[in-house]
């Protein structure tokens, strides 16, 4: 996504095509998440982690080898099929290893890794693209992926206590039953709409900054550097507050607070770089922080025997929500004759409206969690 302005310029693509590049990864991740759900609880989670790491690295290399829009789109689909499932595996591992009382802090730590990637990886990736070419950014990601794969192979323990020996037909029946299970279905819907409100905007932050706010392509890395640094800090704070104050209270508070950065960014005009960085940092810390209390709350909805499949389906719906949101926004956002993007302000209003409605859904799922706890607590 940060390469958006450069890709739009060098590949001569419009906002909708760029949105397709972003959403293709997430749609592929959503489909892979469903397939993963068929056998997620039949294999050692560490082995699944390694398998998906290898696939992601191969897909990322193909991204670097791409020479046009079509080949990059195909490579993104390959990378998404494995990269998206990686998230499901990691979330399931965290849930298996960390007790609920400390899970908010643990998920806050995991979510802060995305921020660390912004602090280090995104600016470095943009710098590589500026100095060499965007192809080399993908090569760098693949190289770092190999390093992460080797490290993960040594660090993580084998996790196999959840394994349930079943056949393919039983898995398919189980997948459908878990998808349509009332409490689970409400959880999937909650993740879908939360991500939808976020990804109507996130893929277009960089193009809008360059074309409408007057930020240079070479200055984008500072937004991700500063914003990511602050998000590393706030993610851990939000995680601890989630454990202390409760997931619903923190989630509702962050939704209300997110109204302000969403409106400011989507209606922003030309401004100095320092003001832009402050606004973008406000946006990144608050909006991304919403996933921490939400995932903490939802991690306790599923039974332990269903957790791998549940996380796979949850991640599939999250990928689908982000993909459809990106495409949805792409139909509203157009580039006018002056090279500026129009319709981003409308997208901001839609994001705010759906976010506020989301509070009622969060409260409803929170009551489900309380009921589950009361039913499972010892008498």
C-alpha positions as CSV (number, residue, x, y, z in Angstrom):
1,X,0.0,0.0,0.0
2,X,2.7,2.6,0.7
3,X,4.1,2.0,-2.8
4,X,0.7,3.1,-4.2
5,X,1.7,6.4,-5.7
6,X,4.8,4.9,-7.3
7,X,2.9,1.9,-8.7
8,X,0.1,4.0,-10.0
9,X,2.6,6.2,-11.8
10,X,5.0,3.5,-13.1
11,X,2.4,0.9,-14.1
12,X,-0.1,3.6,-15.4
13,X,-3.0,2.3,-13.3
14,X,-6.0,4.1,-11.9
15,X,-7.3,4.1,-8.3
16,X,-9.6,1.1,-8.9
17,X,-6.8,-1.0,-10.4
18,X,-4.6,-0.1,-7.5
19,X,-7.4,-1.1,-5.2
20,X,-7.6,-4.4,-7.0
21,X,-3.9,-5.0,-6.3
22,X,-4.5,-4.5,-2.6
23,X,-7.8,-6.4,-2.5
24,X,-6.5,-9.4,-4.5
25,X,-4.1,-10.3,-1.6
26,X,-7.0,-10.1,0.9
27,X,-9.5,-12.0,-1.3
28,X,-6.9,-14.7,-1.7
29,X,-6.3,-14.7,2.0
30,X,-10.0,-15.0,2.7
31,X,-10.4,-18.1,0.4
32,X,-7.2,-19.6,1.8
33,X,-8.6,-19.0,5.3
34,X,-11.6,-21.1,4.5
35,X,-9.5,-23.9,3.1
36,X,-7.2,-23.6,6.1
37,X,-10.3,-24.0,8.4
38,X,-10.9,-27.5,6.9
39,X,-7.7,-28.9,8.4
40,X,-6.4,-26.2,10.8
41,X,-7.0,-28.5,13.9
42,X,-5.5,-31.6,12.3
43,X,-1.9,-30.5,12.2
44,X,0.8,-29.2,14.4
45,X,0.5,-25.4,14.4
46,X,4.3,-24.9,14.1
47,X,4.3,-27.0,10.9
48,X,1.5,-24.9,9.5
49,X,3.5,-21.8,10.3
50,X,6.5,-23.0,8.4
51,X,4.5,-24.2,5.4
52,X,2.8,-20.8,5.0
53,X,6.0,-18.9,5.5
54,X,7.6,-20.8,2.6
55,X,4.6,-20.1,0.4
56,X,4.5,-16.4,1.3
57,X,8.2,-16.0,0.5
58,X,7.7,-17.6,-2.9
59,X,4.7,-15.4,-3.7
60,X,6.7,-12.3,-2.7
61,X,9.6,-13.2,-5.0
62,X,7.1,-13.5,-7.8
63,X,5.9,-10.0,-6.9
64,X,9.4,-8.7,-7.4
65,X,9.7,-10.5,-10.8
66,X,6.4,-8.9,-12.0
67,X,6.7,-6.5,-15.0
68,X,3.1,-5.3,-15.4
69,X,-0.2,-4.9,-13.6
70,X,-1.5,-8.4,-14.6
71,X,1.6,-10.3,-13.4
72,X,1.8,-8.3,-10.2
73,X,-1.9,-9.1,-9.6
74,X,-1.3,-12.8,-10.0
75,X,1.7,-12.7,-7.7
76,X,-0.3,-10.9,-5.0
77,X,-2.8,-13.6,-5.1
78,X,-0.2,-16.3,-4.5
79,X,1.4,-14.2,-1.6
80,X,-2.1,-13.6,-0.1
81,X,-3.0,-17.3,-0.1
82,X,-0.1,-18.0,2.3
83,X,0.4,-14.6,4.0
84,X,-3.2,-14.3,5.1
85,X,-3.2,-17.8,6.6
86,X,0.0,-16.9,8.6
87,X,-2.1,-14.5,10.6
88,X,-4.6,-17.2,11.5
89,X,-1.8,-19.5,12.6
90,X,-0.1,-16.9,14.8
91,X,-3.4,-15.9,16.5
92,X,-4.2,-19.5,17.2
93,X,-0.7,-20.1,18.6
94,X,-1.0,-17.0,20.9
95,X,-4.4,-18.2,22.1
96,X,-3.1,-21.7,22.8
97,X,0.0,-20.5,24.6
98,X,-1.3,-17.4,26.6
99,X,-4.0,-17.5,29.3
100,X,-6.9,-15.2,28.9
101,X,-5.9,-13.0,31.8
102,X,-2.7,-11.9,29.9
103,X,-4.0,-12.3,26.4
104,X,-4.8,-8.6,25.8
105,X,-1.2,-7.7,26.5
106,X,0.0,-10.6,24.4
107,X,-2.1,-9.6,21.4
108,X,-1.0,-6.0,21.9
109,X,2.5,-7.2,21.6
110,X,1.7,-9.2,18.4
111,X,-0.2,-6.3,16.9
112,X,2.7,-4.0,17.7
113,X,4.8,-6.1,15.4
114,X,2.8,-4.5,12.5
115,X,3.9,-1.1,13.9
116,X,7.5,-2.2,14.2
117,X,7.3,-3.2,10.5
118,X,6.0,0.3,9.8
119,X,8.9,1.8,11.8
120,X,11.6,-0.2,10.1
121,X,10.3,-2.1,7.1
122,X,8.0,0.4,5.4
123,X,10.5,3.3,5.4
124,X,13.3,1.0,4.4
125,X,11.1,-0.5,1.6
126,X,10.2,2.9,0.3
127,X,13.9,3.9,0.4
128,X,14.9,0.8,-1.5
129,X,12.2,1.7,-4.1
130,X,13.4,5.2,-4.4
131,X,17.1,4.3,-4.7
132,X,16.7,1.2,-7.0
133,X,13.2,0.2,-8.0
134,X,9.9,-1.1,-6.5
135,X,10.9,-4.6,-7.5
136,X,13.7,-4.7,-5.0
137,X,11.4,-3.8,-2.2
138,X,9.7,-7.2,-2.7
139,X,13.1,-9.0,-2.9
140,X,14.0,-7.4,0.4
141,X,10.7,-8.6,2.0
142,X,11.4,-12.1,0.7
143,X,14.9,-12.1,2.1
144,X,13.7,-10.9,5.5
145,X,11.0,-13.6,5.3
146,X,13.7,-16.3,5.0
147,X,15.4,-14.9,8.2
148,X,12.0,-14.9,10.0
149,X,11.3,-18.4,8.9
150,X,14.6,-19.7,10.2
151,X,14.1,-17.9,13.5
152,X,10.6,-19.2,13.9
153,X,11.7,-22.7,13.3
154,X,14.0,-22.5,16.4
155,X,11.9,-20.4,18.7
156,X,8.4,-21.7,18.6
157,X,7.4,-25.0,20.3
158,X,5.5,-27.8,18.7
159,X,1.7,-27.3,19.4
160,X,-0.2,-30.5,18.8
161,X,-2.6,-31.0,21.8
162,X,-5.5,-29.6,19.7
163,X,-5.2,-32.2,16.9
164,X,-8.4,-34.1,16.1
165,X,-8.2,-37.1,13.7
166,X,-11.1,-36.6,11.2
167,X,-11.6,-37.2,7.5
168,X,-12.2,-34.5,4.8
169,X,-16.0,-34.9,4.7
170,X,-16.2,-34.6,8.5
171,X,-14.0,-31.5,8.3
172,X,-16.3,-29.9,5.7
173,X,-19.4,-30.6,7.8
174,X,-17.6,-29.2,10.8
175,X,-16.5,-26.1,8.9
176,X,-20.1,-25.3,7.9
177,X,-21.4,-26.0,11.4
178,X,-18.7,-23.7,13.0
179,X,-19.4,-21.0,10.4
180,X,-23.1,-20.9,11.0
181,X,-22.9,-21.4,14.8
182,X,-24.8,-18.5,16.1
183,X,-22.2,-17.0,18.5
184,X,-19.4,-17.6,16.0
185,X,-21.3,-16.0,13.1
186,X,-21.8,-12.8,15.1
187,X,-18.1,-12.7,15.8
188,X,-17.3,-13.1,12.1
189,X,-19.7,-10.3,11.2
190,X,-18.1,-8.0,13.8
191,X,-14.6,-8.5,12.4
192,X,-15.9,-8.1,8.9
193,X,-17.5,-4.7,9.5
194,X,-14.6,-3.4,11.7
195,X,-12.1,-4.1,9.0
196,X,-14.5,-2.7,6.4
197,X,-14.6,0.7,8.1
198,X,-10.8,0.7,8.2
199,X,-9.9,-0.5,4.7
200,X,-12.1,1.9,2.9
201,X,-9.4,4.4,3.7
202,X,-6.0,2.7,4.5
203,X,-5.0,1.6,1.0
204,X,-5.6,5.1,-0.3
205,X,-3.7,7.0,2.4
206,X,-0.5,7.3,0.4
207,X,-2.1,8.2,-3.0
208,X,-4.3,10.8,-1.3
209,X,-1.3,12.3,0.6
210,X,0.7,12.7,-2.6
211,X,-2.0,13.9,-4.9
212,X,-4.2,16.0,-2.5
213,X,-2.2,17.0,0.6
214,X,1.0,17.9,-1.3
215,X,3.3,15.3,0.3
216,X,6.2,14.1,-1.9
217,X,6.6,10.4,-2.6
218,X,10.0,10.6,-1.0
219,X,8.4,12.0,2.2
220,X,6.0,9.2,2.7
221,X,8.5,7.1,4.6
222,X,8.5,9.7,7.4
223,X,4.7,9.2,7.9
224,X,5.2,5.4,8.4
225,X,8.4,5.9,10.5
226,X,6.8,8.3,13.0
227,X,3.3,6.7,12.9
228,X,4.7,3.2,13.3
229,X,6.9,4.3,16.2
230,X,4.0,5.7,18.1
231,X,1.8,2.7,17.3
232,X,4.4,0.4,18.8
233,X,4.0,2.3,22.1
234,X,0.2,2.7,22.0
235,X,-0.4,-0.9,21.0
236,X,1.2,-2.1,24.2
237,X,-0.7,0.5,26.2
238,X,-4.0,-0.5,24.6
239,X,-3.2,-4.2,25.3
240,X,-2.6,-3.5,29.0
241,X,-5.7,-1.3,29.2
242,X,-7.8,-4.1,27.6
243,X,-6.7,-6.5,30.3
244,X,-7.4,-3.9,33.1
245,X,-10.5,-2.1,31.9
246,X,-12.2,-4.7,29.8
247,X,-12.2,-5.3,26.0
248,X,-15.6,-3.7,25.4
249,X,-14.8,-0.5,27.2
250,X,-11.6,0.0,25.4
251,X,-13.1,-1.0,22.0
252,X,-16.0,1.4,22.3
253,X,-13.7,4.2,23.4
254,X,-11.4,3.7,20.5
255,X,-14.3,3.6,18.0
256,X,-15.6,7.0,19.3
257,X,-12.1,8.5,19.3
258,X,-11.4,7.2,15.8
259,X,-14.1,9.5,14.4
260,X,-11.8,12.5,14.7
261,X,-8.7,11.2,12.8
262,X,-10.9,9.6,10.1
263,X,-12.7,12.9,9.4
264,X,-9.5,14.9,9.6
265,X,-7.6,12.7,7.1
266,X,-10.4,12.2,4.6
267,X,-11.1,16.0,4.4
268,X,-7.4,17.2,4.6
269,X,-6.1,19.8,2.2
270,X,-2.6,20.9,1.4
271,X,-0.6,21.2,4.7
272,X,3.1,21.2,5.9
273,X,4.8,17.9,6.4
274,X,4.9,18.1,10.2
275,X,1.2,18.7,10.4
276,X,0.5,15.8,8.0
277,X,2.7,13.5,10.1
278,X,0.9,14.4,13.3
279,X,-2.5,13.8,11.7
280,X,-1.4,10.5,10.1
281,X,0.1,9.3,13.4
282,X,-3.2,10.1,15.2
283,X,-5.0,8.1,12.5
284,X,-2.7,5.1,12.6
285,X,-2.5,4.7,16.4
286,X,-6.2,4.9,17.0
287,X,-7.6,3.1,14.0
288,X,-5.1,0.2,14.2
289,X,-5.5,0.0,18.0
290,X,-9.2,-1.1,17.6
291,X,-8.1,-4.7,16.6
292,X,-6.5,-5.4,19.9
293,X,-9.5,-5.3,22.2
294,X,-11.7,-6.8,19.5
295,X,-9.4,-9.8,19.0
296,X,-8.9,-10.2,22.7
297,X,-12.7,-10.4,23.2
298,X,-13.3,-12.8,20.3
299,X,-10.4,-15.1,21.2
300,X,-12.5,-16.3,24.1
301,X,-15.7,-17.0,22.1
302,X,-14.5,-20.3,20.6
303,X,-14.0,-23.5,22.4
304,X,-10.4,-24.7,22.5
305,X,-11.2,-27.6,20.2
306,X,-12.6,-25.2,17.6
307,X,-10.0,-22.4,18.0
308,X,-7.8,-23.1,14.9
309,X,-10.8,-23.4,12.6
310,X,-12.5,-20.4,14.3
311,X,-9.4,-18.2,13.8
312,X,-9.1,-19.4,10.2
313,X,-12.6,-18.4,9.5
314,X,-12.2,-15.2,11.4
315,X,-9.2,-14.2,9.4
316,X,-11.0,-15.2,6.2
317,X,-13.8,-12.8,7.0
318,X,-11.3,-10.1,8.0
319,X,-9.5,-10.5,4.6
320,X,-12.8,-10.5,2.8
321,X,-13.9,-7.4,4.6
322,X,-10.7,-5.5,3.8
323,X,-10.8,-6.6,0.2
324,X,-14.4,-5.6,-0.4
325,X,-13.8,-2.3,1.4
326,X,-10.9,-1.5,-0.8
327,X,-12.9,-2.3,-4.0
328,X,-15.9,-0.4,-2.6
329,X,-13.8,2.7,-2.0
330,X,-12.2,2.3,-5.5
331,X,-15.6,2.9,-7.1
332,X,-16.0,6.2,-5.2
333,X,-12.5,7.5,-5.5
334,X,-11.6,8.9,-8.9
335,X,-8.6,10.9,-10.3
336,X,-9.7,14.1,-11.9
337,X,-8.0,16.0,-14.8
338,X,-5.8,17.8,-12.3
339,X,-4.4,14.6,-10.9
340,X,-6.2,14.9,-7.6
341,X,-8.4,12.2,-6.0
342,X,-12.1,13.0,-5.5
343,X,-14.6,11.1,-3.3
344,X,-12.2,10.4,-0.4
345,X,-14.2,12.7,1.8
346,X,-17.4,10.6,1.1
347,X,-15.5,7.5,2.0
348,X,-14.5,9.1,5.3
349,X,-18.1,9.8,6.2
350,X,-19.1,6.2,5.4
351,X,-16.3,4.9,7.5
352,X,-17.4,7.0,10.5
353,X,-21.1,6.0,10.1
354,X,-20.4,2.3,10.0
355,X,-17.9,2.6,12.9
356,X,-20.5,4.2,15.2
357,X,-23.1,1.5,14.4
358,X,-20.4,-1.1,15.1
359,X,-20.5,-0.2,18.8
360,X,-23.9,-1.9,19.2
361,X,-22.5,-5.0,17.6
362,X,-19.5,-5.0,19.9
363,X,-21.8,-4.7,23.0
364,X,-23.9,-7.6,21.8
365,X,-20.9,-9.9,21.3
366,X,-19.6,-8.8,24.7
367,X,-22.8,-10.0,26.3
368,X,-22.3,-13.3,24.5
369,X,-18.8,-13.6,26.1
370,X,-20.2,-12.9,29.5
371,X,-22.8,-15.6,29.0
372,X,-20.2,-18.1,27.9
373,X,-18.0,-17.3,30.9
374,X,-21.0,-17.8,33.3
375,X,-21.8,-21.1,31.7
376,X,-18.2,-22.5,31.9
377,X,-17.2,-21.1,35.3
378,X,-17.1,-23.6,38.1
379,X,-20.0,-23.6,40.5
